[in-house]
Amino acid sequence: MPYPDQIANKQAHLQELFASHWDAPIPVLPSPTQWHYRNKVDFNFARKQYPEPPPADFVRETVLGFNKKGKWYFPLDMEECRIAPDGADALLRSVRDWVHCSGVQAVDNKTSDGVLKILLMRRGVRTEETMVMVITSDGECDEPGFSEAVKSALPVQSIYRGIHRGRARGAFADELHLLDGAAEITEELHIPTDGSVRKLKFRISPLSFFQTNTVAAEVLYGEIRKWVQQTNPDILYDLYGGAGGIAFTCSDIVKMVRSVEVVESASQDGEHNARVNGVNNVFFTTQKMRNYLQQVVDGGGMERNSAVVVDPPREGMTPKPLKRLIGSAPPNIMYVSCKPTVFAQELPEFLKQYRLTDMRAVDLFPHTPHVELMAALQLR
């Protein structure tokens, strides 16, 4: 679908979704790039599915790619991905050759035989630095051969093996082993400001959270910065703050930022990033959101001169943190939602005490139905 039509469709969907609460247009700002825009992608190693089930003792071939939509058990052997970082196609070819030559196999979901689970690629779009990690179960996996396969495909700064002992699939690990190169890569954000650009550096470790579309994230953070300037708080709460992207975007226009994140490694990355960027007014707390907000409520709520940016994961805030955020009564809230249907379910609870003052979106996900929504809420 032509990209302008994608934007129009996303805007129409948002208008329909929030029609009962918002009758003004909801603009969708386009992504500055539409192809190979992701800075992170994780491909699945899996056992091949066949049109006819093979005999019970047949050893299924290992494939590398994504799963069919709606069919987690049916992997597709990918040769090309047009939204993955540049170089991903060459990486797939080289790693697939290594799999065939080494004899290392994907974990079989039925028997638990095999080792390979995930191939993770991360790219600093502004810095052109690349990290690759293979995530496996325990067992031998020819680490030297994997490193050589990666280096023969593209220039890389960092190669890891991660070991994950659970059954769930995803880009997470119980142990990390650096196989080659640097422990981290770096990325930069160039945030538009009033007639200038605010340049920020970020450490990217294997499991760090970072918005997956760097240049569109710059647009998103620029919009958040404008809202903070308009509300003009002294204290900004950055809830689900990750490694500090939003906090550092706004740290020079407020007196203090309190960033709260449940993942300890993300907070550690944030503290490192604060030192690198010369920021000394962002304070990181690693705590479950419901517990942190309960402490705020017990302490009498948030300050009268405060504002909140909340950027939760796809499942939204969930009931307890949502109730406690509203109970802490910040004068202004900016809710950033990567799944607007979830925010639409939470919005009526906000509207008992808040009114919507603005809604807009940024397209961080071209060629998908997803969009990043921004909703400004003001205490009645």
C-alpha positions in Angstrom: 0.0 0.0 0.0 1.4 3.5 -0.8 2.7 5.1 2.3 0.4 8.1 2.3 -2.6 5.7 2.2 -1.1 3.8 5.2 -1.0 7.1 7.2 -4.6 7.9 6.1 -5.8 4.5 7.2 -4.1 4.8 10.6 -5.6 8.2 11.2 -9.1 6.9 10.2 -8.7 4.0 12.6 -7.8 6.3 15.5 -10.7 8.6 14.7 -13.1 5.7 14.8 -11.5 4.2 18.0 -11.8 7.4 20.0 -14.9 8.9 18.4 -16.9 8.8 21.6 -14.3 10.8 23.5 -12.6 13.0 20.8 -14.1 14.7 17.8 -11.1 16.7 16.5 -8.7 15.2 13.9 -6.0 13.0 15.2 -3.0 13.7 13.0 -0.5 10.9 12.4 3.1 12.2 11.8 4.9 10.0 9.2 8.1 8.1 9.8 11.0 9.9 8.1 12.1 6.5 6.7 9.8 3.7 5.5 12.2 0.9 4.7 14.8 -0.9 6.8 13.8 1.5 9.6 14.0 -1.0 12.5 17.2 -0.8 14.7 16.4 -4.2 16.3 15.0 -7.5 15.0 14.9 -11.0 16.4 14.6 -13.9 14.1 13.5 -17.4 15.3 15.4 -20.6 14.9 12.8 -23.4 14.6 12.2 -26.8 13.1 10.6 -26.8 9.7 6.9 -27.6 9.2 6.0 -29.8 6.2 2.8 -30.0 4.2 2.5 -33.7 5.2 3.6 -34.7 8.8 6.9 -36.7 8.5 7.5 -40.0 10.4 7.8 -39.7 14.1 11.6 -40.5 14.0 12.3 -37.9 11.3 14.7 -35.1 12.2 13.2 -31.9 11.1 15.4 -29.3 9.3 16.3 -26.1 11.2 15.0 -22.9 9.6 15.6 -19.2 10.5 13.1 -16.4 10.1 9.6 -15.4 11.4 6.5 -17.4 12.2 3.4 -17.3 10.1 0.9 -14.7 11.3 -1.3 -16.3 13.9 0.7 -19.6 13.8 3.5 -19.5 16.4 4.3 -23.2 15.5 4.8 -22.6 11.7 8.1 -20.9 11.0 9.0 -19.4 7.6 12.6 -19.5 6.4 13.3 -15.8 5.7 15.5 -14.6 2.9 14.6 -10.9 2.9 13.1 -8.5 5.4 12.4 -5.0 4.2 11.9 -3.4 7.6 14.9 -5.0 9.3 18.2 -3.1 9.6 20.4 -3.0 6.5 22.6 -6.0 6.5 20.1 -8.4 8.0 19.6 -10.3 4.8 23.3 -11.0 4.5 23.4 -12.0 8.2 20.5 -14.5 7.6 22.3 -16.1 4.7 25.6 -16.5 6.6 24.1 -17.8 9.8 22.0 -20.2 7.9 25.1 -21.6 6.2 26.8 -21.9 9.6 23.8 -23.9 10.9 24.0 -26.3 8.0 27.8 -26.7 8.2 28.0 -27.0 12.0 25.1 -29.3 12.5 23.7 -27.2 15.4 19.9 -27.3 15.4 17.0 -25.3 16.7 15.3 -26.4 19.8 12.5 -28.8 19.0 9.3 -27.6 20.9 8.1 -31.2 21.3 11.3 -33.0 22.4 13.4 -30.1 23.6 16.3 -31.4 21.6 18.5 -28.8 20.0 20.1 -25.6 21.1 19.3 -22.6 18.9 16.4 -20.2 19.8 16.8 -16.6 18.6 19.1 -14.5 16.3 19.1 -10.9 17.6 20.5 -8.0 15.6 20.8 -4.4 16.9 21.9 -1.4 14.9 22.9 2.1 15.9 21.2 4.0 13.0 23.0 7.2 13.7 26.3 5.6 14.6 26.2 2.6 12.2 27.4 0.3 15.0 26.0 -3.3 15.0 25.5 -6.0 17.6 24.5 -9.6 17.0 23.6 -12.2 19.6 22.5 -15.9 19.3 20.2 -17.0 22.1 20.4 -20.7 22.9 19.6 -23.2 25.5 22.5 -24.9 27.4 24.8 -27.0 25.3 27.5 -26.8 22.6 26.8 -24.4 19.7 30.1 -23.8 18.0 30.7 -20.3 19.3 33.8 -19.6 17.1 32.0 -20.7 14.0 29.0 -18.4 14.8 31.4 -15.4 15.4 33.1 -16.0 12.0 29.7 -16.4 10.3 28.6 -13.0 11.6 31.8 -11.2 10.8 31.8 -12.6 7.3 28.3 -11.1 6.7 28.7 -7.5 7.8 30.9 -5.2 10.0 30.0 -5.7 13.6 31.2 -4.2 16.9 29.8 -6.7 19.3 28.9 -10.5 19.2 27.2 -12.3 22.1 25.8 -15.6 23.0 22.9 -15.5 25.4 21.7 -18.6 27.3 18.0 -18.9 28.1 16.8 -22.0 30.0 13.1 -21.3 30.0 10.7 -22.6 27.3 9.3 -19.2 26.3 10.6 -17.7 23.1 11.9 -14.1 23.0 14.9 -11.9 23.1 15.8 -12.5 26.7 18.5 -14.5 28.5 19.6 -15.8 31.9 23.3 -15.5 31.0 25.3 -13.3 28.6 28.6 -14.3 27.1 30.6 -11.8 25.0 32.2 -13.7 22.1 33.8 -10.9 20.2 34.2 -7.1 20.3 32.8 -4.5 22.6 30.3 -5.1 25.4 27.9 -2.4 24.1 27.2 -0.3 21.0 26.1 3.3 21.0 23.2 5.1 19.4 22.4 8.8 19.1 19.1 10.7 19.1 18.8 14.1 17.4 15.8 15.7 19.0 14.3 18.7 17.3 14.1 21.8 19.6 13.3 25.4 19.0 15.4 26.1 15.9 18.1 23.6 16.9 18.8 19.9 17.6 19.5 18.3 21.0 22.0 15.4 20.5 22.0 12.6 23.0 24.1 9.4 23.2 22.8 6.1 24.5 24.5 2.9 25.5 22.8 -0.2 23.9 23.4 -3.5 25.7 22.0 -6.8 24.3 18.8 -6.6 26.3 18.3 -2.8 26.5 14.9 -1.3 25.6 15.2 1.4 22.9 12.5 2.6 20.5 12.9 0.4 17.4 12.6 3.2 14.8 15.4 5.7 15.7 14.5 8.5 13.4 10.7 8.3 14.1 11.5 8.2 17.8 13.2 11.5 17.4 9.9 12.9 16.0 8.0 11.3 18.9 10.3 12.7 21.5 10.3 16.1 19.9 6.5 16.2 20.3 6.8 15.1 23.9 9.3 17.9 24.5 6.9 20.5 23.0 4.1 19.3 25.4 6.5 19.5 28.4 7.4 23.1 27.4 3.7 24.0 27.1 2.8 22.5 30.5 5.9 24.0 32.1 6.4 21.7 35.1 9.3 21.9 37.6 9.3 18.1 38.1 8.7 15.6 35.4 7.9 11.9 36.2 9.0 9.6 33.4 7.2 6.3 34.1 8.3 3.1 32.4 11.3 5.2 31.6 13.7 2.6 30.1 17.2 3.9 29.6 16.1 7.5 29.8 15.2 8.6 26.2 12.3 10.8 27.2 14.0 11.9 30.5 17.1 13.2 28.7 15.0 14.7 25.9 13.3 17.0 28.5 15.9 17.3 31.2 17.2 20.7 30.1 13.7 22.3 30.3 12.7 21.1 33.8 14.3 21.3 37.2 14.2 17.5 37.9 13.2 14.2 36.2 12.2 11.1 38.2 12.5 8.1 35.9 11.0 4.8 37.1 11.6 1.5 35.4 11.2 -2.1 36.6 14.2 -3.6 34.6 17.4 -3.0 36.6 19.7 -3.2 33.5 17.7 -0.4 31.8 18.1 1.9 34.9 21.9 1.1 34.9 22.0 2.0 31.2 20.1 5.2 32.1 22.6 6.2 34.8 25.5 5.5 32.4 23.7 7.6 29.7 23.2 10.5 32.1 27.0 10.6 32.8 27.8 10.4 29.1 25.4 13.3 28.2 26.4 15.4 31.2 22.9 15.3 32.7 22.7 15.6 36.5 19.0 16.2 37.2 17.6 12.8 36.2 17.1 10.3 39.0 16.5 6.6 38.3 14.4 4.3 40.4 14.2 0.6 39.7 10.8 -0.6 41.1 7.5 -2.2 40.1 5.2 0.6 39.0 2.3 -0.3 41.2 4.6 -0.3 44.3 6.2 3.1 43.3 2.9 4.7 42.7 1.4 3.4 45.9 4.3 5.1 47.8 3.5 8.4 45.9 -0.2 8.1 46.9 0.7 7.3 50.5 3.0 10.4 50.5 0.1 12.7 49.5 0.3 12.5 45.7 2.4 14.3 43.2 3.6 17.8 43.5 1.4 20.7 42.2 4.2 21.7 39.8 4.7 18.3 38.3 3.8 16.5 35.1 3.9 12.8 34.0 4.9 11.1 30.8 3.8 7.4 31.0 5.0 5.1 28.2 3.9 1.6 29.2 4.4 -1.7 27.4 1.8 -3.1 24.9 -0.4 -4.5 27.7 -0.9 -0.9 29.0 -0.7 0.2 32.7 -2.9 -2.6 34.1 -5.5 -1.8 36.8 -3.5 -1.2 39.9 -0.8 1.2 38.5 -3.6 3.0 36.5 -5.7 3.5 39.6 -2.7 4.7 41.7 -1.5 7.1 39.0 -4.9 8.7 38.9 -5.0 8.7 42.7 -1.6 10.6 42.8 -3.4 13.4 40.9 -0.6 14.9 38.7 -1.9 18.1 37.1 -0.9 16.9 33.6 -0.3 13.5 32.0 1.0 12.6 28.6 0.1 9.0 27.9 2.2 7.4 25.1 0.6 4.2 23.8 2.1 1.7 21.4 -1.3 -0.2 21.4 -4.1 2.4 21.2 -6.9 -0.2 21.6 -5.5 -0.8 25.1 -5.4 2.9 25.9 -9.0 3.2 24.6 -10.0 0.7 27.4 -8.1 2.6 30.0 -9.3 6.1 28.9 -12.7 6.1 30.7 -11.0 5.6 34.0 -8.8 8.7 33.3 -11.8 10.7 32.3 -13.4 10.5 35.7 -10.8 13.0 36.9 -9.1 14.2 33.7 -10.1 15.8 30.4 -8.4 15.1 27.0 -6.6 18.2 25.7 -4.8 16.8 22.7 -4.4 13.6 20.7 -1.8 12.9 18.0 0.3 10.0 16.8 3.7 9.2 15.2 4.1 6.3 12.8 7.0 4.3 14.2 5.9 1.2 12.4 5.4 1.6 8.6 3.9 -1.3 6.7 2.2 -2.6 9.8 -1.1 -1.7 11.4 0.7 -0.3 14.5 1.1 3.3 15.5 2.4 5.3 18.6 -0.4 7.4 20.1 0.1 10.5 22.3 -2.8 11.6 24.5 -2.6 14.7 26.7 -4.7 14.7 29.9 -5.3 17.6 32.3 -6.7 17.3 35.8 -10.2 18.8 36.1 
